[in-house]
Amino acid sequence: MGIEMMQPVGYSAGYPRDRLTGLAELATARDMIDGWQAAWPADAGACPIHAMLISVGRIDTVNIAYGESTGDNALIEIARRIGQFASDELESAAWIAARAGGGTFLIAARDRCSRERWQWLGEALADAIAMPIETPQHDGVVRLWPRVALMRTVEGEGPDQMLDQLAQTLDLARQDQGRRVAWVTGETARIGITNQQLEADLLAAIDRAEIEIVFQPQYSLADDRLTGAEALARWQHSEIGRLGANTLFTLAERTDHVAQLSRHIAERALYEAARSPGNWRLSINVTPADLASGNFADEFASVVRHSGFPPERLTLEITEQVLLADLEHLGRTLEPLKERGMKIALDDFGAGYSNFRYLKHLPVDSIKLDRSMVEGIAEDPRDRAILQAIVAMARALDMSVVAEGVEEEAQRAILAEEGVAIYQGFLKSLPLSLEEFRQTTGN
């Protein structure tokens, strides 16, 4: 397989993982970087490796104030955000996310990325990490403030030297209270666009329909037949480059335009899906801002009706962030959509700590396993036992199970054996453009 065709690595199964967070161990990241450099052609210049070391402060304070379980859950949530961010923004690159110890994490990517883009990604990830995290007892939230050290490797720099430089830069960044992101070189990249301008560009992109919809195919584990697709958003910014859905919604949240962005994505996905051949299901993500609206059900039903897409082939995916809202209000919002034939899926199942208590209260048809629940099932008997328990619970509640983040054939085989219905992931397909997806349907 050629250098540019290597699949993204992420924190995939088959590698030793940190017990708490599920990310790769630091030793694995060192080995991965070594492997990238060793495999890089000698006549192609330096291997294009970018790295960022992220440290979150106040973990000790959280442990004292709320207990170690709260601190551990915060680290688990931060690791989830890091993995999700990297998977979304580094989709076409080989990358790895690891826990370096305590509240320190590493992302490394083999990617031809500009200095400006890497710095902007560091800023965007810091924004995502700084978002509130609810305590396990649901009696408050914690905020952890990140510092990020960035670098691009040069010829002759191995992983040990790279990590030493990142750690030194991170120490200096901690001493500067006003500095959140710092380069190893000490020279901050001059990004020719401010956050305010970027936010304005996003609103203009929505108005001009420049947000691209891509489709992540979903397949039956029984016969590997294409059954549906999850709609995802991408935006190709003229200066920064491609931005994924997580970053788009972070930007929209700053300007209080999350609902507008979400509706735009739903309208485009439904319109394009309605005009695509086949009898496949479409899955659309629903945000907390959507469901907080008192008339969301009526407005969304109107969007579906005008698109022409059959509501009985539509699945709405809701995340734990949505579930932190009032259960009675959420149930009243979802029931009218269920009555119109739409299905409800609980997304990122297993990524948080409070998913289970919602299953009996809400009209959920399926649970979608987070990638962290899939990655270790081929190596760790305990991970497989947890999978078996989840599938048995779902079966008892008359729910189906969908698995995301499937990257290896061994994972797919186990999921099929244990009774999981649907899967998606890089093993079978990367997210596809509309035209690519139409070709996949055989038309």
TORGU-429685 format. One line per field, with one value per residue (C-alpha): x, y, z. Coordinates in steps of 0.001 Angstrom, whole numbers, plus 500000, padded with zeros to 6 digits. Layout:
residues N
c1 c(X,...)
c2 c(Y,...)
c3 c(Z,...)
This chain:
residues 443
c1 c(500000,501405,502325,499360,496834,497492,494295,493930,495240,493424,493548,492457,492311,495462,497525,498104,495653,495582,493318,491409,490798,491104,493551,496877,499725,502571,504970,502602,502665,506481,506511,503931,505941,509090,507227,505977,509492,511049,508506,508824,510717,514267,513923,510694,512234,511363,508360,505569,504713,502782,502217,500453,500826,497755,497694,494569,494925,492906,492587,493964,491482,488616,489709,489754,486448,484396,486382,488711,485840,484799,488365,488637,485338,486509,489675,487623,485388,488374,489941,486671,486622,490242,489607,486433,488135,491119,488907,486846,489564,492359,490137,492443,495686,497390,497119,497313,495955,497611,497532,500950,500057,497841,495991,498421,497580,499329,498063,500487,499609,501474,499924,500957,499357,500171,501544,498518,496053,497838,497777,494112,493342,495150,492994,489800,490661,491372,487889,486328,488194,487243,483506,481722,481720,478881,479757,478666,476270,474600,475135,477350,479865,483647,485795,489373,491571,493941,497386,498640,502201,502598,505389,506285,509198,512286,514781,516457,513981,512767,509853,511934,513349,509933,508282,511052,510603,506822,507084,509487,507219,504205,506009,506720,503106,501890,503987,502340,498774,497513,498908,496948,498760,502528,504890,508123,509917,508445,507071,503301,501978,500305,496840,495415,491937,490494,487977,485409,485997,485888,482546,481236,482559,480661,477379,478049,478881,475546,473732,475619,475123,478890,478729,479317,477363,479240,477807,479327,477963,476414,476314,474424,476567,474444,475302,477498,474726,474567,471654,472083,474382,475060,475074,478161,479195,482454,483511,486446,487591,489700,492512,492388,491342,488854,486914,484836,481465,482802,484704,481790,479487,482098,482212,478430,478123,480230,477743,474612,473895,473984,470307,470749,473738,471993,468887,470995,472804,469518,467862,470762,471194,467481,467226,470195,469141,465629,467101,469458,468538,468033,465981,468598,468155,469496,470823,470994,472515,470294,471871,470883,469992,467547,465686,465657,463331,459671,458537,461428,459222,456844,459642,461719,458692,458077,461686,461330,458019,459369,462507,460487,462520,460337,460200,460058,463607,464982,466895,467601,470783,470859,473939,474433,474751,471147,470138,471327,468187,464822,463593,459905,460487,462734,460147,457386,459616,460564,457165,455567,458541,458219,454541,455538,457635,461099,463475,465489,469077,471173,474584,478045,476753,479400,481362,479777,478597,474877,473489,471730,469156,467616,466847,463606,462367,462793,461434,464809,464876,468607,471852,474976,478160,480950,484214,485776,483352,484493,488238,489300,486800,489219,491991,490443,487919,486477,485682,483910,481995,480807,479701,477741,476026,475042,473635,471665,470275,469317,467599,465613,464479,463631,466395,468927,472662,474823,478625,480778,484543,485005,488519,489485,488001,488339,486093,483506,483438,482927,480196,478353,478769,477424,474296,475065,472882,474733,478293,480197,483872,487079,487248,484536,484472,485549,482846,481853,480766,477246,478421,480683,477843,475490,478043,478176,474418,475031,473570)
c2 c(500000,503387,506087,508338,505490,504445,504398,506705,505060,506868,504885,501744,498199,496111,498667,498858,501350,503529,501777,504882,506722,504071,506195,504721,504496,506954,504122,503172,506721,506692,503438,504767,507910,505806,503637,506602,507995,504642,503989,507444,507426,508735,510915,512578,514927,514957,512909,515509,514891,517409,516982,518700,518058,519049,519566,520275,522101,521871,518061,517972,520679,518692,515557,517442,519248,516411,513207,511197,509556,512964,513729,510366,510886,514319,512794,510122,512787,514877,511805,511181,514765,514487,511220,512528,515770,513978,511487,514337,516851,514425,512093,511782,511544,508834,509911,508671,510037,508981,509755,510896,510654,512530,515258,515344,514030,513777,513950,513181,513131,512292,514951,517647,520378,524070,525701,527990,525111,523144,526166,526768,523107,523483,526482,524692,521603,523789,525292,521816,520626,523742,523095,522159,518551,517411,515580,511926,512944,515541,518150,520542,520945,521176,523106,522192,524790,523391,524487,523242,522938,522554,521502,520333,517915,518577,516151,514038,514640,511391,510876,511274,514600,515724,514873,516579,519806,519695,519147,522071,524344,523259,524167,527643,528038,527221,530059,532528,532840,534571,532064,528966,527731,527874,526589,524804,527379,530207,531807,531903,531365,534379,533191,535677,535437,536278,534151,536893,536795,532995,533044,535548,533334,530380,532275,533362,529763,528629,531298,530314,526561,525988,523455,520073,517016,513718,510294,507646,504348,501833,498087,495071,492701,489791,490063,493203,494881,498690,499686,503413,506330,508950,512524,514507,518083,519418,522941,523826,527226,529225,529910,527243,524288,521553,521786,518948,518955,519262,522426,523835,523477,524947,528014,528173,527946,531093,533072,531312,529884,526155,525637,527468,525321,522131,522939,523789,520433,518552,520347,519647,516030,515284,517035,515142,511832,512186,512481,509531,506009,503084,502237,503060,504770,508245,509135,512787,514137,516285,518881,520092,523457,521692,519873,522884,524602,524266,523817,521635,518621,520603,522496,519374,517452,520320,520128,516375,516815,519484,517431,514499,511977,509261,509816,506053,505807,508506,508030,510899,510426,512102,512313,512358,516152,516216,513826,516205,518190,517743,514204,515086,517865,515615,512835,515237,516507,513076,511362,513352,512485,508816,508967,510146,507003,508314,506207,507473,506333,507012,508022,507598,504896,503974,507208,508800,507608,508303,506733,503761,505643,507142,503923,503205,506809,507789,506306,504944,502367,501687,502384,503331,502085,504618,503602,503153,500259,498520,498985,496365,493580,491440,491556,492036,489445,492052,494389,491537,490673,494292,494134,490946,492577,495654,493560,491408,494529,496066,492847,492757,496345,495560,497832,497193,497916,499875,499976,502844,503125,499590,499445,495754,492576,490855,493524,493116,489342,489580,492195,489921,486907,488812,490010,493649,494710,497494,498810,501718,502630,502843,499054,499309,502957,506480,509192,509692,512650,512544,511339,508686,507476,507267,505072,502869,502309,500823,503673)
c3 c(500000,499026,501473,500671,500880,504481,506513,509493,512657,515418,518632,516880,518178,518178,520070,523836,525312,528372,530875,531922,528651,525952,523962,522867,525321,524812,523894,521078,519766,519791,517828,515381,514667,514252,511770,509772,509481,508620,505870,504331,500986,501334,498252,499441,502010,505687,506732,507263,510914,513000,516708,519559,523280,525291,529047,531087,534364,537581,537630,541183,542196,540683,542541,545843,545267,543742,544290,542081,540207,538881,537824,536087,534263,533145,531685,529937,528409,527305,525702,523869,522589,521449,519621,518006,516992,515444,513624,512213,511322,510337,508391,505376,507365,509378,513012,516559,519836,523099,526789,527938,531631,534085,532231,529293,525829,522463,518905,516087,512401,509240,507077,504626,506702,506695,509829,509891,509738,512494,514780,514085,514818,518141,518998,517949,519996,523029,522611,522489,525595,527562,527165,530434,531624,533852,537071,537402,540183,537891,540620,538682,535901,535761,533333,532570,530894,528250,527130,523751,522414,518646,516318,512837,512668,510607,509126,511802,514638,516142,518530,521701,520620,519452,522787,524772,522804,523170,526935,527355,525317,527343,530577,529219,528094,531612,532994,530623,531924,528818,526330,525418,522288,521715,519041,519847,517700,519762,516606,516385,512898,511370,510516,508073,509517,512910,514791,514233,510481,510467,512246,509679,506878,508321,508290,504705,503768,505161,503148,499978,500574,500676,503510,501860,502954,502926,503629,505921,504573,506961,506287,507524,509563,508386,504688,504285,502314,502212,504438,504958,505633,508266,506966,507998,507278,505834,504908,502679,503923,501471,503987,506689,504569,505340,508611,510021,511737,515293,514461,512481,515464,517818,515582,515357,519136,519565,517513,518758,515306,516139,515290,511977,511007,512110,510081,507012,507233,507674,504739,502379,503486,503131,499760,498316,499834,498427,494934,495286,494184,496514,499567,502188,505566,506311,509768,510843,514036,516250,518540,522015,520444,518127,520854,523163,520728,521663,518053,516802,516021,513800,512049,511436,510164,507732,506489,505923,504112,501758,500999,499736,501742,503308,507085,507696,506280,508578,511841,514243,516267,519671,521889,525635,525511,524334,527076,529765,529060,530773,530070,529979,527452,525378,525338,524275,521455,520117,520275,517379,515180,516120,515221,511735,511291,512163,514274,517237,517894,520996,519632,521216,523558,526119,525733,528806,532188,532270,529107,530722,532737,529592,527761,529591,529580,525930,522675,521522,518710,518552,520336,518444,520063,520403,518729,522187,522789,519602,519400,521971,521396,519345,521974,525403,526683,529044,526145,524371,527543,527791,524154,524860,527844,525812,522969,525442,527137,523785,522715,525971,525319,521664,520375,517634,517954,515499,515754,514530,514168,512822,511407,511400,509959,513351,514886,512143,512589,516358,516019,513586,515863,518870,517095,516265,513337,511486,511278,509792,509706,507735,507296,504683,503635,504411,504258,500625,498570,497197,493788,495324,497506,494546,492804,495898,495641,492192,490126)
